[in-house]
Amino acid sequence: MKYSIKADSSSKNKASIKVKQSEIAFGITPESADSLPNPAELFLGSFSACILKNVERFSVMMKFEYSHAEITVNATRLEKPPRMDEINYELRVYSQDESLNIDLLKRNIEKFGTIFNTVKLACSITGEVKKIAE
């Protein structure tokens, strides 16, 4: 499988990523730091999207129902060299389904996530998956 995106920036302004029919603006200046995501936040967003996509994927494969899922991701960035050092996530899956096996879901997410597997080669990842009964 191959992927392709396009991105551009305007000097002293902002930048955007174009993927299919979507455009994601991001900040490249100190002035946009409070209003637009920076590249590190987009990176963590991609990590989060990978996990949430796999919740949906595995709900079909593992045959469980859920109403929604939400994830919180925290990361520690090193300065020299600048890179992510540690990522911690908490995934909450809202479900009343007794067949939801949280431990198996966590193992599957951590074994079969494309972004997850790419990131874990570069930094440590810890996480917790919780089932929230509605």
Short mmCIF file of the C-alpha atoms (twelve columns), coordinates in Angstrom:
data_MODEL
# 
_entry.id   MODEL 
# 
loop_
_atom_site.group_PDB 
_atom_site.id 
_atom_site.type_symbol 
_atom_site.label_atom_id 
_atom_site.label_alt_id 
_atom_site.label_comp_id 
_atom_site.label_asym_id 
_atom_site.label_seq_id 
_atom_site.Cartn_x 
_atom_site.Cartn_y 
_atom_site.Cartn_z 
_atom_site.pdbx_PDB_model_num 
ATOM 1   C CA . MET A 1   0.000   0.000  0.000  1 
ATOM 2   C CA . LYS A 2   1.265   3.460  -0.878 1 
ATOM 3   C CA . TYR A 3   0.260   6.866  0.485  1 
ATOM 4   C CA . SER A 4   0.564   10.368 -0.913 1 
ATOM 5   C CA . ILE A 5   -0.144  13.798 0.531  1 
ATOM 6   C CA . LYS A 6   0.675   17.349 -0.448 1 
ATOM 7   C CA . ALA A 7   1.624   20.196 1.874  1 
ATOM 8   C CA . ASP A 8   2.517   23.826 1.389  1 
ATOM 9   C CA . SER A 9   3.385   26.867 3.450  1 
ATOM 10  C CA . SER A 10  3.399   30.634 3.133  1 
ATOM 11  C CA . SER A 11  6.363   32.540 4.528  1 
ATOM 12  C CA . LYS A 12  5.676   34.052 7.961  1 
ATOM 13  C CA . ASN A 13  2.092   32.774 7.831  1 
ATOM 14  C CA . LYS A 14  0.739   29.226 8.034  1 
ATOM 15  C CA . ALA A 15  0.852   25.887 6.285  1 
ATOM 16  C CA . SER A 16  -1.553  23.148 5.292  1 
ATOM 17  C CA . ILE A 17  -1.634  19.498 4.427  1 
ATOM 18  C CA . LYS A 18  -3.939  18.313 1.673  1 
ATOM 19  C CA . VAL A 19  -5.126  14.718 1.897  1 
ATOM 20  C CA . LYS A 20  -7.828  13.525 -0.489 1 
ATOM 21  C CA . GLN A 21  -10.682 16.029 -0.043 1 
ATOM 22  C CA . SER A 22  -9.446  17.373 3.308  1 
ATOM 23  C CA . GLU A 23  -7.185  20.248 4.190  1 
ATOM 24  C CA . ILE A 24  -5.534  20.495 7.600  1 
ATOM 25  C CA . ALA A 25  -4.041  23.846 8.551  1 
ATOM 26  C CA . PHE A 26  -1.072  23.940 10.908 1 
ATOM 27  C CA . GLY A 27  1.118   26.571 12.453 1 
ATOM 28  C CA . ILE A 28  4.687   27.386 11.540 1 
ATOM 29  C CA . THR A 29  5.085   30.725 13.344 1 
ATOM 30  C CA . PRO A 30  5.031   31.791 16.999 1 
ATOM 31  C CA . GLU A 31  1.927   33.869 16.241 1 
ATOM 32  C CA . SER A 32  -0.085  30.766 15.320 1 
ATOM 33  C CA . ALA A 33  1.081   28.676 18.288 1 
ATOM 34  C CA . ASP A 34  -2.146  29.242 20.248 1 
ATOM 35  C CA . SER A 35  -4.578  28.787 17.379 1 
ATOM 36  C CA . LEU A 36  -3.205  26.110 15.032 1 
ATOM 37  C CA . PRO A 37  -1.710  22.682 15.738 1 
ATOM 38  C CA . ASN A 38  2.052   22.421 15.367 1 
ATOM 39  C CA . PRO A 39  3.786   19.496 13.606 1 
ATOM 40  C CA . ALA A 40  4.331   17.620 16.898 1 
ATOM 41  C CA . GLU A 41  0.626   17.857 17.706 1 
ATOM 42  C CA . LEU A 42  -0.267  16.644 14.210 1 
ATOM 43  C CA . PHE A 43  2.088   13.714 14.767 1 
ATOM 44  C CA . LEU A 44  0.285   12.832 18.004 1 
ATOM 45  C CA . GLY A 45  -3.024  13.316 16.212 1 
ATOM 46  C CA . SER A 46  -1.964  10.761 13.622 1 
ATOM 47  C CA . PHE A 47  -1.013  8.359  16.421 1 
ATOM 48  C CA . SER A 48  -4.451  8.899  18.005 1 
ATOM 49  C CA . ALA A 49  -6.248  8.455  14.686 1 
ATOM 50  C CA . CYS A 50  -4.458  5.137  14.164 1 
ATOM 51  C CA . ILE A 51  -5.700  3.838  17.507 1 
ATOM 52  C CA . LEU A 52  -9.280  5.048  16.989 1 
ATOM 53  C CA . LYS A 53  -9.392  3.587  13.471 1 
ATOM 54  C CA . ASN A 54  -8.322  0.255  14.929 1 
ATOM 55  C CA . VAL A 55  -11.038 0.363  17.592 1 
ATOM 56  C CA . GLU A 56  -13.539 0.498  14.735 1 
ATOM 57  C CA . ARG A 57  -11.677 -2.161 12.735 1 
ATOM 58  C CA . PHE A 58  -11.459 -4.556 15.666 1 
ATOM 59  C CA . SER A 59  -15.062 -3.964 16.745 1 
ATOM 60  C CA . VAL A 60  -16.028 -5.762 13.542 1 
ATOM 61  C CA . MET A 61  -13.392 -8.488 13.797 1 
ATOM 62  C CA . MET A 62  -13.921 -9.086 17.532 1 
ATOM 63  C CA . LYS A 63  -17.700 -8.683 17.196 1 
ATOM 64  C CA . PHE A 64  -18.379 -6.081 19.873 1 
ATOM 65  C CA . GLU A 65  -20.549 -2.962 19.904 1 
ATOM 66  C CA . TYR A 66  -19.491 0.429  21.215 1 
ATOM 67  C CA . SER A 67  -21.086 3.859  21.044 1 
ATOM 68  C CA . HIS A 68  -17.874 5.863  20.876 1 
ATOM 69  C CA . ALA A 69  -14.242 5.960  21.900 1 
ATOM 70  C CA . GLU A 70  -11.963 8.754  22.994 1 
ATOM 71  C CA . ILE A 71  -8.254  8.964  23.507 1 
ATOM 72  C CA . THR A 72  -5.947  11.264 25.444 1 
ATOM 73  C CA . VAL A 73  -2.287  11.306 24.445 1 
ATOM 74  C CA . ASN A 74  0.569   12.915 26.350 1 
ATOM 75  C CA . ALA A 75  4.144   13.035 25.113 1 
ATOM 76  C CA . THR A 76  7.565   14.098 26.290 1 
ATOM 77  C CA . ARG A 77  9.837   15.799 23.781 1 
ATOM 78  C CA . LEU A 78  13.597  15.831 24.156 1 
ATOM 79  C CA . GLU A 79  15.530  18.911 23.066 1 
ATOM 80  C CA . LYS A 80  18.847  17.441 21.887 1 
ATOM 81  C CA . PRO A 81  18.263  15.956 19.464 1 
ATOM 82  C CA . PRO A 82  14.666  17.155 19.190 1 
ATOM 83  C CA . ARG A 83  12.432  14.081 19.174 1 
ATOM 84  C CA . MET A 84  9.588   12.411 20.995 1 
ATOM 85  C CA . ASP A 85  10.935  10.315 23.841 1 
ATOM 86  C CA . GLU A 86  7.849   8.971  25.601 1 
ATOM 87  C CA . ILE A 87  4.212   8.700  24.600 1 
ATOM 88  C CA . ASN A 88  1.439   7.754  26.995 1 
ATOM 89  C CA . TYR A 89  -2.168  7.202  25.986 1 
ATOM 90  C CA . GLU A 90  -5.459  6.447  27.667 1 
ATOM 91  C CA . LEU A 91  -8.168  5.011  25.438 1 
ATOM 92  C CA . ARG A 92  -11.735 4.938  26.719 1 
ATOM 93  C CA . VAL A 93  -14.206 2.713  24.887 1 
ATOM 94  C CA . TYR A 94  -17.838 3.374  25.773 1 
ATOM 95  C CA . SER A 95  -19.710 0.096  25.583 1 
ATOM 96  C CA . GLN A 96  -22.230 -2.090 27.363 1 
ATOM 97  C CA . ASP A 97  -21.221 -5.133 25.328 1 
ATOM 98  C CA . GLU A 98  -20.176 -8.001 27.609 1 
ATOM 99  C CA . SER A 99  -18.178 -9.586 24.777 1 
ATOM 100 C CA . LEU A 100 -15.700 -6.677 24.622 1 
ATOM 101 C CA . ASN A 101 -12.324 -8.102 25.642 1 
ATOM 102 C CA . ILE A 102 -10.306 -5.003 26.581 1 
ATOM 103 C CA . ASP A 103 -7.006  -6.882 26.941 1 
ATOM 104 C CA . LEU A 104 -7.328  -8.423 23.475 1 
ATOM 105 C CA . LEU A 105 -8.351  -5.085 21.967 1 
ATOM 106 C CA . LYS A 106 -5.236  -3.434 23.462 1 
ATOM 107 C CA . ARG A 107 -2.982  -6.217 22.155 1 
ATOM 108 C CA . ASN A 108 -4.497  -5.944 18.675 1 
ATOM 109 C CA . ILE A 109 -4.165  -2.156 18.590 1 
ATOM 110 C CA . GLU A 110 -0.541  -2.370 19.666 1 
ATOM 111 C CA . LYS A 111 0.292   -5.200 17.274 1 
ATOM 112 C CA . PHE A 112 -1.505  -4.156 14.089 1 
ATOM 113 C CA . GLY A 113 -1.513  -0.336 14.088 1 
ATOM 114 C CA . THR A 114 0.617   1.063  11.259 1 
ATOM 115 C CA . ILE A 115 1.389   4.379  12.958 1 
ATOM 116 C CA . PHE A 116 1.646   2.702  16.364 1 
ATOM 117 C CA . ASN A 117 4.254   0.229  15.093 1 
ATOM 118 C CA . THR A 118 6.226   2.940  13.316 1 
ATOM 119 C CA . VAL A 119 6.327   5.166  16.388 1 
ATOM 120 C CA . LYS A 120 7.262   2.407  18.826 1 
ATOM 121 C CA . LEU A 121 10.516  1.906  16.901 1 
ATOM 122 C CA . ALA A 122 11.545  5.448  17.826 1 
ATOM 123 C CA . CYS A 123 10.239  5.991  21.369 1 
ATOM 124 C CA . SER A 124 8.609   4.262  24.298 1 
ATOM 125 C CA . ILE A 125 4.824   3.966  24.345 1 
ATOM 126 C CA . THR A 126 2.713   3.119  27.362 1 
ATOM 127 C CA . GLY A 127 -1.027  3.009  27.410 1 
ATOM 128 C CA . GLU A 128 -4.184  1.921  29.051 1 
ATOM 129 C CA . VAL A 129 -7.497  0.871  27.535 1 
ATOM 130 C CA . LYS A 130 -10.617 1.253  29.651 1 
ATOM 131 C CA . LYS A 131 -14.147 0.074  29.059 1 
ATOM 132 C CA . ILE A 132 -16.674 2.654  30.210 1 
ATOM 133 C CA . ALA A 133 -20.157 1.228  30.804 1 
ATOM 134 C CA . GLU A 134 -22.832 3.637  29.664 1 
# 
